[in-house]
Amino acid sequence: MTETPEWQILCAIKMDPDSARTMDLVWAMSRGNMLFLTKEEYLGSASRSLVVGDEIALIQGVKSPIVLRPVDTPSGKRYQVVGPAYIHGVMNGELCEQGESETEDLIYAGR
């Protein structure tokens, strides 16, 4: 199998970090995920259950960004966890390094 042209192309793509990330995004889509673009124009991939208005949270101690859905309740705004996300340019703490982080206490809204 390693002698096929397809295999050689895959190996070449994996050698370039940007191409490898793009290929990972495409493979993520084939696992039931969809691509999305944030208001800040970050490209990401997450569950097909995303809706406009969902929010992305970078939670200390969690390895990937989490998609949260705001839920209005009688006791105030709460969040429902939609699931993890891949967001290009955010996965390695780049936002924290740029000083773009915002701290907020989140309250989970169970189903």
N, C-alpha and C positions, 0 to 999 in steps of 0.2 A: 504494500500500500504506500510506502514512503517514496516509491519511484514515480508515482503518478503526478502529472502537472498540477492537479488540484491540491494535492498535499503540499507540494513545493510552494504554491501560492499562499496557502494557509500559514505555513511556516514563515514566509517572508512578511506577511501582514503582522504576525505576532512579534516580529523583531522591532517594528516601529511602534512606540508607545501610543501615539495618537490613533494610528490605524487599529491597534489592538483594542483600544477603548471603543472605537466605532463598531468594530466587529462584535464586541461584548454587548453593546446596545442592541444590535440587530438580533443576536442570539436571545437576548432577554425578551424581545418582542415575540419570538416564536414560542416562549413559555407562557403565553397568556398575558403579557404586559403590553402597554402602549407607550408611545412617546408623548411627551408634553413639553411645553415651554412655559417658564415662570414669567411673572411680570418683569423681573429683572433680566429676562432673556437667557436664563440657564436652561440647557436642554437636559431632559431627564426621562427616565423610564420607571413606570410603576403599574400597579394593578389597573385593569380595564374598568374598575368600578370608580375611578376618579370622576369628580364633577367640578364644574367651575365654582370657585370659592373655597375649595380645599386648601389647606395650608401645609407648608413644609416646616418641620421642626428638627433642629439639630440638638439632640438631647445628650447631655454629658453622660458618658459611659455606654452609649449605644453606638454600635459600629457603623450604621448607615442612617441617612436621614429618614424621618418617619413622616408619612402623610397623615394629617389630622383633619377631621371634618368638624367645623364649629357647630355646636348644637345649642340652641337657646332653650333654657329651662326656667321654671319659675324662680329658681335660686341663682340665676345668672348664666353667663356663657360657660359652656363646658366643651370638651372635645371628645370625639369618637375616633379611635385609631382605625385608619383605613389599611395601613401596612407600610412596609419599607419601600424605599425608592433609591434609585441610582440617579445622581445628578452630576453631570460632567462639570468639573471645576470646583466641586464642593466636597468630594469624598475624602480628601486628605487634610481637612482642617483649613483650607485656604481662606474661608470667610473669617475665621477667628484671627488668622494672621493679618488680615487686612483691616481689622478693627470694626468689621461690619456686624458683629454679633450683638444681639439684643437679649437681655435676660428677662424672662417672664415666668411666673408660676403658672403651671397648667393644671387644670382639674379634669380628670378623666370622667367621661359620661358613658357608663355601661349601657348595654341594650336592655 
